[in-house]
Amino acid sequence: MSGQELTERLINGIITRLENEINEWSNNARLRAEAELLDGAKAVVDKYSSVLENIDKELNMEKEYKLYDEMMKTKKEKLSIIEEAYTEVVRRIRDRIRSMKGTDDYKRFLRNSIMWASAIIGSKELIITTSESDKKIIKELILELGLDATVNTTKDELLGVIASSSDGSVKIDATLDSRLRLMEHQIKTLLAHIALSE
């Protein structure tokens, strides 16, 4: 029952009660008694009007609280959906890059990773860490790019490379995971925009 309906119900109950009292008194009382009764009725209505106003205020506050609570629940659900969508997008990107291994596209991906890291380090003398499976391609790319680089391998799957200066003072993570972490906010913003436009 809404606040408005509750208020109307209380007022109607008071009025009905007063009407019943007036009818009972009017049959047996004089005009003076009726006037006194009307004054009494006005006093009762005045007495309860502030109570009714307080009930209205409390009901409005309750409605606002429930609305806020629902808005927060909806926001949490949206954030949860965006997190799930982000996780799925990252998984698909990783799967896509993995499926490219051994292709010219994958070689271009590694080449761009090395060139990007080399440009940031500002030197052709590098130490490059890569996956064991990518060692051969990396060595070919080092020759093609005219770099003076040492290649280290790891058993971990690196989609891309980790490059450092020859003295180790500057280190650049040019792996897919690192790039995706840098783009996380941008990807989530895009996912939220897509979700709102549908």
C-alpha positions in Angstrom: 0.0 0.0 0.0 1.4 3.4 -1.0 1.9 6.3 1.4 -0.8 8.3 -0.4 -3.3 5.4 0.0 -2.5 5.0 3.7 -2.9 8.7 4.3 -6.3 8.7 2.5 -7.4 5.7 4.4 -6.6 7.3 7.7 -8.3 10.5 6.8 -11.4 8.6 5.5 -11.5 6.6 8.7 -11.4 9.8 10.8 -14.1 11.5 8.7 -16.3 8.4 8.8 -16.0 8.3 12.5 -16.8 12.0 12.9 -19.8 11.7 10.5 -21.2 8.9 12.6 -20.7 10.9 15.8 -22.3 14.0 14.1 -25.3 11.9 12.9 -25.8 10.4 16.4 -25.6 13.8 18.2 -27.7 15.7 15.6 -30.7 13.5 16.2 -30.8 14.4 19.9 -28.9 17.6 20.3 -29.5 21.3 19.6 -27.6 23.5 17.2 -25.2 24.5 20.0 -24.3 20.8 20.6 -23.7 20.4 16.9 -21.4 23.5 16.8 -19.5 22.1 19.8 -19.1 18.7 18.0 -17.9 20.4 14.8 -15.3 22.3 16.9 -14.3 19.0 18.5 -14.0 17.4 15.0 -11.8 20.2 13.9 -9.6 19.7 16.9 -9.3 16.0 16.2 -8.5 16.6 12.5 -5.9 19.3 13.6 -4.5 16.8 16.1 -4.0 14.0 13.5 -2.9 16.2 10.6 0.7 16.5 12.0 0.7 12.7 12.6 -0.4 12.1 9.0 2.3 14.5 7.7 4.9 12.5 9.7 3.6 9.3 8.2 3.9 10.8 4.7 7.5 11.9 5.4 8.5 8.4 6.7 6.9 6.7 3.8 8.7 9.0 1.3 12.0 8.3 3.1 11.4 4.6 2.9 10.7 4.8 -0.8 13.9 6.8 -1.4 15.9 4.3 0.6 14.5 1.4 -1.4 15.1 3.2 -4.7 18.7 3.9 -3.7 19.2 0.3 -2.6 17.9 -1.0 -5.9 20.1 1.4 -7.8 23.2 0.2 -5.9 22.2 -3.5 -6.6 21.8 -2.7 -10.3 25.2 -0.9 -10.4 26.9 -3.9 -8.8 25.3 -6.3 -11.3 26.4 -4.2 -14.2 30.0 -4.0 -12.9 30.0 -7.8 -12.4 28.8 -8.3 -16.0 31.5 -5.9 -17.3 34.2 -7.8 -15.3 33.0 -11.1 -16.7 32.9 -9.7 -20.3 36.4 -8.3 -19.8 37.7 -11.6 -18.6 36.1 -13.3 -21.7 37.6 -10.6 -24.1 41.1 -11.1 -22.7 40.8 -14.9 -22.9 39.7 -14.6 -26.6 42.5 -12.2 -27.5 45.1 -14.6 -25.9 43.6 -17.6 -27.7 43.7 -15.6 -31.0 47.3 -14.7 -30.6 48.2 -18.3 -29.5 46.4 -19.6 -32.6 48.6 -17.4 -34.8 51.9 -19.0 -33.6 54.0 -20.0 -36.6 52.3 -17.6 -39.0 53.5 -14.4 -40.5 51.0 -12.5 -38.5 52.5 -13.8 -35.3 56.0 -13.0 -36.5 54.8 -9.4 -37.2 53.3 -9.3 -33.7 56.7 -10.3 -32.2 58.6 -7.9 -34.5 56.4 -5.0 -33.4 56.9 -5.9 -29.7 60.7 -5.9 -30.1 60.7 -2.6 -32.1 58.4 -0.9 -29.5 60.6 -2.1 -26.6 63.8 -1.1 -28.4 62.4 2.4 -29.2 61.6 3.0 -25.5 64.9 1.7 -24.3 66.7 3.8 -26.9 69.4 1.3 -27.8 70.0 -1.6 -30.2 71.9 -3.4 -27.5 69.3 -5.5 -25.7 68.6 -8.5 -23.5 65.5 -10.2 -24.8 63.5 -12.7 -22.8 61.1 -14.9 -24.7 59.3 -18.2 -24.6 61.4 -21.3 -25.5 59.0 -21.9 -28.4 59.6 -18.4 -29.9 63.5 -18.4 -29.6 64.1 -19.2 -33.3 61.8 -16.5 -34.6 63.2 -13.9 -32.1 66.8 -14.7 -33.4 65.6 -14.2 -37.0 64.0 -10.9 -36.0 67.1 -9.6 -34.2 69.1 -10.2 -37.4 66.5 -8.5 -39.6 66.3 -5.5 -37.3 70.0 -5.2 -37.0 70.0 -5.4 -33.2 72.8 -6.5 -30.9 70.8 -8.6 -28.6 71.2 -11.6 -26.2 68.2 -14.0 -26.1 67.2 -15.6 -22.8 64.3 -18.1 -22.7 61.7 -19.0 -20.1 59.4 -22.0 -19.8 56.6 -19.6 -19.1 54.4 -18.7 -22.1 55.2 -15.2 -23.1 53.1 -13.8 -25.9 55.6 -11.1 -26.8 58.9 -10.3 -25.2 60.5 -8.7 -22.2 63.4 -6.5 -23.2 66.0 -4.7 -21.1 69.0 -2.6 -21.8 72.3 -4.4 -21.8 73.1 -3.2 -18.3 69.6 -4.1 -17.0 68.8 -0.6 -15.9 65.7 -0.3 -18.2 63.2 -3.1 -18.6 60.2 -3.1 -20.9 57.5 -5.7 -20.7 56.2 -5.9 -24.3 54.0 -9.0 -23.7 50.4 -9.2 -24.6 49.4 -9.5 -21.0 51.2 -6.3 -20.1 49.6 -4.4 -23.0 46.2 -5.7 -22.0 46.7 -4.6 -18.4 47.6 -1.1 -19.7 44.4 -1.1 -21.8 42.1 -2.6 -19.1 40.3 0.7 -18.3 39.8 1.5 -21.9 38.4 -2.0 -22.7 36.0 -1.9 -19.8 34.8 1.6 -20.8 34.2 0.3 -24.3 32.3 -2.8 -22.9 30.2 -0.5 -20.7 29.4 1.7 -23.7 28.4 -1.3 -25.8 26.2 -2.7 -23.0 24.4 0.7 -22.6 23.8 1.1 -26.3 22.0 -2.3 -26.7 
